[in-house]
Amino acid sequence: MPTLFVTGGCGFIGSNFVRHLLQSDPSIQIINFDALTYAGNLANLTDVANNPRYKFVKGDITNRDDVMKALPDGIDALINFAAESHVDRSILDSGPFVRTNVLGTQILLDAARAKKTKRYVQVSTDEVYGSLGPTGLFTETTPLAPSSPYSASKAAADMLVMAYAHTFGMDAVITRCSNNYGPYQFPEKLIPLFITNLMNDQQVPVYGDGMQIRDWIHVMDHARGVETAWRKGKAGEVYNFGGRCELPNIKLTHTLLELLGKPRTLIKHVQDRPGHDRRYAIDCSKAERELGWKPLVKFENGLGETIDWYKSNQPWVNQVRSGEYLKYYEEQYANR
């Protein structure tokens, strides 16, 4: 029975990955190792909490003792979703990003070596490539040129992974993905922030002229991509995952307003983010060719389903927006 050690499994992408694998493969066992910072929420996985093939362990990837105690010997894979990921927060204070994304990755790599983990999968981001002009796509060989403290910390982590693969012969794979959307996303990111604001007739902040272009992928397509990289990826390789769906932020904003039946007067243009990348776009043909993966969720369908999910899960939304979810761990686990 394959066993995976998933870090950051209570976050947006990690929780969807955990749920996907538990539902799609009855042979999988998952240990979910999460520090439960502001973006890690046990409520994201209440539907699988009692699954006998699932175990939650609270721990911090920057704490070597936590990791070594929780990681079993000789398991099939360590899959690292754990990261500080919000660019705006990294501009305000880069310290947590360097600690979690760089030091945390180094500790995980050392632990995986010591415990003879069969495969290490680093979940990264297309932001390590920097910004594109009006044409062209990011490929796996695009030089790294991060623009923000967040993307610089992720690029540093990727370089560590490749160095361990080269120096120690570790079986390691890196995945890089475009902008995700879907259920359980923390509402500091664009789509859930705008949906939840508009549901309450609150304004939505659009940076600058709103013409920053992003490639959007549904979180379940990304989850399947990480799975295929673990199962089929070649050691030492990088695989890009994208949705083949480029949209300017302002067009996405207009679409959300239309779907939610709200007026454009709720748009509030704000000063642009320092160093804001203008365009991201992923070439995912390598993953399609070598892993047999392709994006399945059409953006218009996925976006509508995402809006419906937030509308149908008001208690989750209210809890997250208020910060009440942070008390959940204390109530449920602190005395165990």
LOPA-186541 format. One record per atom (N, C-alpha, C): x, y, z; residue in three letters. Coordinates in steps of 0.1 Angstrom, whole numbers, plus 2048, in hexadecimal, padded with zeros to 3 digits. Example, Ala and Ser with C-alpha at 12.3 -4.5 7.8 and 13.67 -1.06 7.14 Angstrom:
<recs>
8847C784EALA/87B7D384EALA/8847DF84EALA/8807EA847SER/8897F5847SER/88180084FSER/
</recs>
This chain:
<recs>
8097F4800MET/800800800MET/80980C800MET/8098157F5PRO/8128207F4PRO/80E82A800PRO/819830805THR/81783A810THR/81E84780BTHR/81785280CLEU/81C85F809LEU/81C868815LEU/82786F816PHE/82887A821PHE/82688781APHE/81B88D81CVAL/81789A816VAL/8198A581FVAL/8218AF81CTHR/8238BB824THR/81A8C681FTHR/8148CD828GLY/80B8D8824GLY/7FD8D381FGLY/7F98C7824GLY/7ED8C181FGLY/7E08C7823GLY/7E18D182DCYS/7D58D8831CYS/7D38E582ACYS/7DC8E9820GLY/7DA8F4818GLY/7D18F280DGLY/7D08FC804PHE/7C68FB7F9PHE/7CA8F07EFPHE/7D68F07EAILE/7DA8E67E0ILE/7DC8D97E6ILE/7E38D97F1GLY/7E68CC7F8GLY/7DA8C57FDGLY/7D08CC802SER/7C38C5806SER/7BC8BF7FASER/7BC8C67EFASN/7B58C07E4ASN/7BD8B47DEASN/7CA8B47DFPHE/7D28A97DBPHE/7CF89D7E4PHE/7CF89F7F1VAL/7CD8947FBVAL/7BF88E7F8VAL/7B58967F7ARG/7A78917F4ARG/7A78897E7ARG/7AD88F7DDHIS/7AD8887D0HIS/7B387A7D1HIS/7BF8797D7LEU/7C586C7D8LEU/7BD8627E0LEU/7B88667ECLEU/7B185D7F4LEU/7A48587EDLEU/79E8607E5GLN/79285D7DEGLN/7958547D1GLN/7A08577CBSER/7A38507BESER/7AB8437BFSER/7B28417CAASP/7BB8367CBASP/7B982F7D9ASP/7B18257DAPRO/7AF81E7E7PRO/7BB8187EDPRO/7C68177E6SER/7D28117ECSER/7DB81B7F3SER/7D88287F1ILE/7E18337F6ILE/7DF835805ILE/7EA83780CGLN/7EA83C81AGLN/7F184A81AGLN/7EC854821ILE/7F1861821ILE/7F3866830ILE/7FF86B832ILE/80387283EILE/80388183BILE/7FA889841ASN/7FA89783EASN/80189F849ASN/80C8A5845PHE/8148AC84FPHE/8138BB84CPHE/80D8C2856ASP/80A8D0853ASP/80B8D8860ASP/8118E485FALA/8138ED86BALA/8068F586FALA/7FC8F5866LEU/7EF8FC869LEU/7F290B86BLEU/7F9911862THR/7FB91F862THR/7EE92585DTHR/7EE93285ATYR/7E1939857TYR/7DA93384BTYR/7E292D841ALA/7DB928835ALA/7D9919836ALA/7DD912841GLY/7DB904843GLY/7CE90284CGLY/7C58FB847ASN/7B88FA84DASN/7B38EB84EASN/7B28E685ALEU/7AD8D885BLEU/79F8D6856LEU/7978E1855ALA/78A8E0850ALA/78A8DD841ALA/7958DF83AASN/7978DB82CASN/7968CC82AASN/7988C4834LEU/7988B6833LEU/78F8AE83DLEU/7848B5841THR/77C8AE84BTHR/7758A2845THR/7738A2838ASP/76C897832ASP/77588A831ASP/78288B833VAL/78B880833VAL/79287D840VAL/78F88584AALA/796885857ALA/79587785DALA/78B87085BASN/789863862ASN/78C857858ASN/79285A84DASN/796850844ASN/7A184884AASN/7A183B84BPRO/7AB833851PRO/7B8833849PRO/7B883883DARG/7C4839835ARG/7CA847835ARG/7C585083ETYR/7CA85D840TYR/7CE86084ETYR/7D9867850LYS/7DD86B85DLYS/7E287A85CLYS/7DE882866PHE/7E388F867PHE/7ED891872PHE/7F889786FVAL/80389A879VAL/8068A9879VAL/8048B0884LYS/8088BE884LYS/8178BF886LYS/81D8C787DGLY/82B8C987EGLY/8308D3874GLY/83C8D8876ASP/8418E386EASP/84D8DE866ASP/84D8E0859ILE/8588DB851ILE/8668E2854ILE/8658ED85BTHR/8728F485FTHR/8778EF86CTHR/8708E5872ASN/8758DF87EASN/8798D087BASN/8868CF87BARG/88C8C2877ARG/8878B6880ARG/8868B888DASP/8818AE896ASP/8738AA892ASP/86A8B488FASP/85C8B188BASP/85C8A887FASP/8648AB875VAL/8648A4869VAL/86989686AVAL/874895871MET/87B888873MET/87287E87BMET/86B884885LYS/86287B88DLYS/856877885LYS/85087F87CALA/84487C875ALA/846874868ALA/852875862LEU/85486E855LEU/859860857LEU/851856852PRO/855848854PRO/86184484BPRO/86783A84EASP/872834846ASP/86C82E839ASP/87383182EGLY/87182A821GLY/86482B81BGLY/85D83781DILE/850838817ILE/85183B808ILE/84683B801ASP/84683C7F2ASP/84A84A7EDASP/8458557F4ALA/8478627F0ALA/84586C7FBALA/84D8777FALEU/84A883802LEU/84688E7F7LEU/83A8937F9ILE/83589D7EFILE/8348AA7F7ILE/83B8B47F3ASN/83C8C17FAASN/8348CC7F4ASN/8288CE7FAPHE/81F8D97F7PHE/8218E5801PHE/8288E280CALA/8298EC816ALA/8318F8812ALA/82B904812ALA/83191080EALA/82A91D812ALA/831927815GLU/82B934815GLU/82A939806GLU/81E93D802SER/81C93F7F4SER/81694C7EFSER/8139557F8HIS/80C9617F4HIS/81696C7F1HIS/8179717E5VAL/82197B7E1VAL/8209887E9VAL/81498D7ECASP/8129997F3ASP/818998801ASP/81698C808ARG/81C98A815ARG/82B989814ARG/831984809SER/83F983808SER/845991807SER/83E99A801ILE/8439A87FFILE/8439AF80DILE/83A9AC815LEU/8399B2822LEU/8449AC82CLEU/84699F82BASP/850999833ASP/85498C82DASP/86198B828SER/866980821SER/86B97582ASER/86D978837GLY/87296E840GLY/86B961841GLY/85E960842PRO/857954843PRO/85994C836PRO/85A95282BPHE/85B94C81EPHE/86994581DPHE/87394B821VAL/881945821VAL/88193982BVAL/87B93B836ARG/87C930840ARG/87492483BARG/868926837THR/85F91B833THR/864915826THR/86591D81CASN/86791880EASN/87591480CASN/87F91A812VAL/88D916810VAL/89290C81BVAL/892911827LEU/897909832LEU/88E8FD833LEU/8818FE832GLY/8788F3834GLY/87B8E8829GLY/87D8ED81DTHR/8808E3812THR/88D8DC815THR/8978E381AGLN/8A48DD81DGLN/8A38D2828GLN/89B8D5832ILE/8988CB83CILE/8918BF837ILE/8878C182FLEU/8808B6829LEU/8898AD820LEU/8918B3818LEU/89B8AC810LEU/8A48A3819LEU/8A98A9823ASP/8B28A282CASP/8AB896833ASP/89E899837ALA/89688E83DALA/893883833ALA/890887827ALA/88D87D81DALA/89987481AALA/8A587A81AARG/8B1872818ARG/8B3868824ARG/8B286E830ALA/8B586683CALA/8AB85A83DALA/89E85D839LYS/89485383BLYS/89284A82FLYS/89B84C825LYS/89B844819LYS/88D844812LYS/887850811THR/87B853809THR/87D8507FBTHR/8748487F4LYS/8768447E7LYS/87684F7DCLYS/86D8597DEARG/86C8647D5ARG/8698717DCARG/86F87C7D8TYR/86B8897DDTYR/8658917D2TYR/85A8977D5VAL/8538A07CBVAL/8528AE7D1VAL/8588B87CAGLN/8578C67CEGLN/84C8CD7C6GLN/8428D27CDVAL/8378D97C6VAL/83B8E87C5VAL/83E8ED7B9SER/8438FA7B8SER/8399037B0SER/83E90D7A9THR/8359177A3THR/83B91D796THR/83392178DASP/838927781ASP/83E935784ASP/83C93A78FGLU/841947793GLU/850948794GLU/85693C795VAL/86593B795VAL/86B940788VAL/86393F77DTYR/868943770TYR/86895276ETYR/86195A777GLY/861968775GLY/85596C76CGLY/857976764SER/84C97C75CSER/84E97A74DSER/844977746LEU/844976737LEU/840983730LEU/845985724GLY/84098F71CGLY/83398B716GLY/82E99270CPRO/821990706PRO/8209826FEPRO/82C97C6FBTHR/82C96F6F4THR/8359666FCTHR/8349596F8GLY/83C94F6FEGLY/836948709GLY/83C93C70DLEU/837934718LEU/843930721LEU/84092D72EPHE/84A927737PHE/84B918734PHE/857914731THR/85A906730THR/86390273CTHR/8658F573DGLU/86D8F0749GLU/87B8F4748GLU/8808F973CTHR/88E8FE73ATHR/88F90D73BTHR/88491473DTHR/88492273ETHR/88D92674ATHR/89692F749PRO/89F933754PRO/897938760PRO/89B93576CLEU/89493B778LEU/897949779LEU/88D95277BALA/88F96077DALA/884965786ALA/884961792PRO/87996579BPRO/87997479EPRO/86C9797A0SER/86B9887A1SER/86798C7AFSER/8629837B8SER/85D9877C5SER/86497F7CFSER/8649837DCPRO/86A97B7E6PRO/86496D7E7PRO/85796C7E4TYR/85095F7E4TYR/8579567D9TYR/85795B7CDSER/85C9527C2SER/86B9507C3SER/8729597C9ALA/8809577CBALA/88294B7D5ALA/87A94B7DFSER/87B9407E9SER/8789337E3SER/86E9327DALYS/86A9267D4LYS/8759227CALYS/87B92B7C3ALA/8869287B9ALA/8929227C1ALA/8959287CDALA/8A09237D5ALA/89D9157D9ALA/8909127DDALA/88D9047E1ALA/88E8FB7D5ALA/88A8FF7CAASP/88C8F67BEASP/89A8F37BBASP/8A38FD7BDMET/8B18FB7BAMET/8B78F17C4MET/8B28F27D1LEU/8B78E87DBLEU/8B38DA7D7LEU/8A68D87D2VAL/8A18CB7CEVAL/8AA8C67C3VAL/8AD8CE7B9MET/8B58C97AEMET/8C38C67B2MET/8C98CE7BCALA/8D68CB7C1ALA/8D78BE7C9ALA/8CC8BB7D0TYR/8CC8AE7D8TYR/8CB8A37CETYR/8C38A57C3ALA/8C289A7B9ALA/8CF8987B2ALA/8D78A37B0HIS/8E48A17A9HIS/8EE89C7B2HIS/8EF8A27BETHR/8FA89E7C7THR/8F88917CETHR/8EC88E7D2PHE/8E98827DAPHE/8E28777D2PHE/8DE87A7C6GLY/8D78707BEGLY/8C986E7C3GLY/8C38787C9MET/8B58777CEMET/8AC8767C2MET/8A186D7C4ASP/89786C7BAASP/88D8787BDASP/88F8837B7ALA/88788F7B9ALA/8818947ACALA/8758997ADVAL/86E89F7A2VAL/8688AD7A7VAL/8688B779EILE/8628C47A0ILE/8578C6797ILE/84C8CB79DTHR/8408CF795THR/83E8DE796THR/83B8E578BARG/8388F378BARG/82B8F6784ARG/8238FE78BCYS/8158FF786CYS/81190E785CYS/80791077DSER/80291E77BSER/7F7921786SER/7F092C785ASN/7E7930790ASN/7DC926792ASN/7DA92179EASN/7CF9187A1ASN/7C291F7A6ASN/7B79187A4TYR/7AB91D7A9TYR/7A29107ADTYR/7989127B5GLY/78F9077B8GLY/78B9087C7GLY/7858FD7CCPRO/7808FD7DAPRO/78B8FD7E4PRO/7889037F0TYR/7919037FCTYR/79C90D7FATYR/79C9167F1GLN/7A891F7EFGLN/7A692B7F9GLN/7B192E800PHE/7B193880APHE/7AE946804PHE/7A494D809PRO/7A0959802PRO/7A9965803PRO/7B6963801GLU/7BF96F7FFGLU/7C396F7F0GLU/7C09637EALYS/7C49627DBLYS/7B89687D3LYS/7BB96B7C6LEU/7B29737BELEU/7A496E7BDLEU/7A39617B8ILE/79595C7B5ILE/78D95B7C2ILE/7929547CDPRO/7899537D9PRO/7879607E0PRO/7919697DFLEU/78F9777E5LEU/78497E7DELEU/78497E7D1PHE/77A9857C9PHE/76C97F7CBPHE/76B9717CAILE/75F96B7CCILE/75896E7DAILE/76096D7E4THR/75B96F7F2THR/75897D7F4THR/7609877EFASN/75D9957F0ASN/7509987E9ASN/74F9937DCLEU/7439967D4LEU/7369907DALEU/7379857E0MET/72C97F7E7MET/7269887F2MET/72F9907F7ASN/72B99A802ASN/72A9A87FDASN/72A9AA7EFASP/7299B77E9ASP/7349C07EEASP/7409BA7EFGLN/74C9C27F3GLN/7549C47E6GLN/75C9CF7E6GLN/7649D27DBGLN/76F9C87D9GLN/7749C67CDVAL/77F9BD7CAVAL/78B9C67C5VAL/7979C47CAPRO/7A39CC7C6PRO/7AA9C67BAPRO/7AB9CF7B0VAL/7B29CB7A4VAL/7BF9D37A3VAL/7CA9CC7A2TYR/7D79D27A2TYR/7D99DA794TYR/7DD9E7795GLY/7E09EF78AGLY/7D59EE77FGLY/7D99EB772ASP/7D09EB768ASP/7C99DD766ASP/7CD9D476EGLY/7C69C776EGLY/7CA9BE762GLY/7D49C275AMET/7D89BB74EMET/7E39B1751MET/7E69AD75DGLN/7EF9A2760GLN/7E899575BGLN/7EF98D754ILE/7E998174EILE/7EE975756ILE/7E596C759ARG/7E8960760ARG/7E2954759ARG/7E894875AASP/7E393C755ASP/7DD934760ASP/7D093175FTRP/7C892B76ATRP/7C691C768TRP/7C8915773ILE/7C6906773ILE/7BE90277FILE/7B48F977DHIS/7AC8F4789HIS/7B58EC792HIS/7B28ED79FVAL/7BB8E77A9VAL/7BB8D77A7VAL/7B08D27A2MET/7AF8C37A0MET/7B88BF795MET/7B98C778AASP/7C28C477FASP/7D18C4784ASP/7D38CE78DHIS/7E18CF793HIS/7E38C379CHIS/7D98BF7A4ALA/7DB8B37ADALA/7DE8A77A4ALA/7D78A5799ARG/7DA899791ARG/7E889A78BARG/7ED8A7788GLY/7FA8A9783GLY/8058A478DGLY/8038A9799VAL/80D8A57A3VAL/80D8967A5VAL/8018907A4GLU/8008817A5GLU/80887A79AGLU/80687F78ETHR/80D879783THR/81C87B783THR/820886788ALA/82F88978AALA/83587F794ALA/82D87D79FTRP/8328737A9TRP/8328657A3TRP/82886179CARG/827853797ARG/83085178BARG/83185A781LYS/837858774LYS/843861771LYS/84586C779GLY/84F875776GLY/85D86F776GLY/86687476ELYS/87487076ELYS/87C877779LYS/884870780ALA/88C87678BALA/895881785ALA/89588C78CGLY/89D898788GLY/8968A177EGLY/88A89E77BGLU/8838A6771GLU/8798B0777GLU/8768BB76FVAL/86C8C5773VAL/8608C3769VAL/8548C476FTYR/8488C4766TYR/83F8D0769TYR/83C8D775EASN/8328E275FASN/8248DE75DASN/81B8E3765PHE/80D8E1764PHE/8058EE762PHE/7FD8EF758GLY/7F68FB755GLY/7E88F8750GLY/7DF902750GLY/7D290074BGLY/7CF90473DGLY/7D9909736ARG/7D790F729ARG/7CC919729ARG/7CC922733CYS/7C192B734CYS/7C6938739CYS/7CB941730GLU/7D194E733GLU/7C6958734GLU/7C696073ELEU/7BC96A740LEU/7C2977747LEU/7BF983742PRO/7C398F74APRO/7BA98F756PRO/7C0994761ASN/7B999576EASN/7AC99D76DASN/7AC9A7764ILE/7A09B0763ILE/7959A875CILE/7989A0753LYS/78E99874CLYS/78898D755LYS/79198775DLEU/78C97E767LEU/783984771LEU/786991775THR/77E99877FTHR/77099B779THR/77099F76CHIS/7639A1765HIS/75B995765HIS/761989762THR/75A97D761THR/75497976FTHR/75C97B779LEU/756978787LEU/74A98178ALEU/74B98E786LEU/740997789LEU/734992781LEU/73598E775GLU/72A98A76DGLU/72497D773GLU/72C973777LEU/72796777CLEU/72096878ALEU/725972791LEU/71E97579ELEU/71498079ELEU/711985792GLY/70798F790GLY/70A99C798GLY/7169A1797LYS/71A9AD79FLYS/71F9B8795LYS/71D9C5799PRO/7219D0790PRO/7309D2790PRO/7359D8785ARG/7439DB784ARG/7479E678DARG/73E9ED793THR/7419F879DTHR/7489F27A9THR/7489E47ABLEU/74E9DE7B6LEU/75D9DC7B4LEU/7629DF7A7ILE/7709DE7A5ILE/7779EB7ABILE/7829E87B2LYS/78A9F37B7LYS/7999F17B2LYS/79D9FA7AAHIS/7AB9F97A5HIS/7B49FF7B0HIS/7BE9F77B3VAL/7C89FB7BDVAL/7D69FC7B8VAL/7DFA027BFGLN/7EDA037BAGLN/7F39F57B8GLN/7FA9F47ADASP/7FF9E77A9ASP/8099E27B3ASP/80A9D57B4ARG/8149CE7BDARG/8229D17B8ARG/82C9D37C1PRO/83A9D57BDPRO/83F9C97B6PRO/8459CB7AAGLY/84B9C17A2GLY/8429B779DGLY/8359BB79AHIS/82B9B2796HIS/82E9AC788HIS/82F99E788ASP/83199877BASP/82599A772ASP/82899D765ARG/81E9A075BARG/816994756ARG/81D98A753ARG/81797E74CARG/81E971750ARG/815967753TYR/81A959754TYR/81295174ATYR/819947744ALA/81293E73BALA/81B93173AALA/81492673DILE/81B91973EILE/81A911731ILE/82690B72DASP/826900723ASP/8268F372AASP/81B8EC72ACYS/81A8DF732CYS/81B8D3728CYS/8218D571DSER/8218CA713SER/82A8BF718SER/8358C2720LYS/83D8B7725LYS/8358AE72ELYS/82D8B3737ALA/8258AB740ALA/81B8A3738ALA/8158A972DGLU/80B8A2725GLU/81289771EGLU/81E899719ARG/82588F711ARG/82B884719ARG/831887724GLU/83987D72CGLU/831877737GLU/82787E73CLEU/81F879748LEU/811875744LEU/80D878738GLY/7FF875734GLY/7F587D73BGLY/7F9889740TRP/7F0892747TRP/7EB89D73ETRP/7DF8A2740LYS/7DA8AE739LYS/7CF8B5742LYS/7CE8C2741PRO/7C38C8749PRO/7B58C4744PRO/7AC8C074DLEU/79F8BB749LEU/7948C574CLEU/7968CE756VAL/78B8D775AVAL/78B8E4752VAL/7818E674ALYS/7808F3742LYS/77D8FE74CLYS/784909749PHE/784914753PHE/776919756PHE/76E91B74BGLU/76092074EGLU/758917757GLU/75A90A755ASN/75390075EASN/75990076CASN/76690076DGLY/76D90077AGLY/76A90D782GLY/76A91877BLEU/767925782LEU/759925788LEU/74F921780GLY/741920784GLY/740917790GLY/74690B790GLU/74690179BGLU/74C9077A7GLU/75790F7A5THR/75E9157B1THR/75591F7B7THR/74E9277B0ILE/7459317B5ILE/73A92A7BDILE/73591F7B7ASP/72A9187BEASP/72F9127CBASP/73C90D7CBTRP/7419077D7TRP/7429127E2TRP/74791E7DFTYR/7489287EATYR/73A92C7EETYR/73092D7E5LYS/7239307E9LYS/71D9257F3LYS/7209197F0SER/71A90D7F7SER/72290A804SER/72D911807ASN/73590E812ASN/73891B81AASN/72D92281DGLN/72E92F825GLN/73492D832GLN/73192283APRO/738921847PRO/747920846PRO/74C91983CTRP/75B918839TRP/760926836TRP/75992D82DVAL/75D93B829VAL/75D944835VAL/75394483DASN/75294D848ASN/75D94A852ASN/75F93D855GLN/76993985EGLN/77793E85AGLN/77A93C84DVAL/78793F848VAL/78994E848VAL/77F956843ARG/780964843ARG/78196B851ARG/77B96485BSER/77C96A868SER/788965870SER/78F95A86BGLY/79A955872GLY/79694A87DGLY/78994787EGLU/78493E888GLU/78A930886GLU/78D92D879TYR/79291F876TYR/79F91C87ETYR/7A7927882LEU/7B3925888LEU/7B191E896LEU/7A591F89BLYS/7A29198A8LYS/79F90B8A7LYS/79C90689BTYR/7978F9899TYR/7A18EE89ETYR/7AE8F089BTYR/7B88E789FTYR/7B98E68AETYR/7B98F28B5GLU/7B98F28C3GLU/7AE8EA8C9GLU/7A28EB8C4GLU/7968E58C9GLU/7978D68C6GLU/79C8D28BAGLN/79B8C48B6GLN/7A78BB8BAGLN/7B38C28BATYR/7BF8BA8BBTYR/7C88BD8C7TYR/7C78C98CCALA/7D18CE8D6ALA/7D38C48E1ALA/7C88BE8E6ASN/7C98B58F2ASN/7CB8A78EFASN/7CD8A38E2ARG/7CF8958DFARG/7DD8918E1ARG/
</recs>
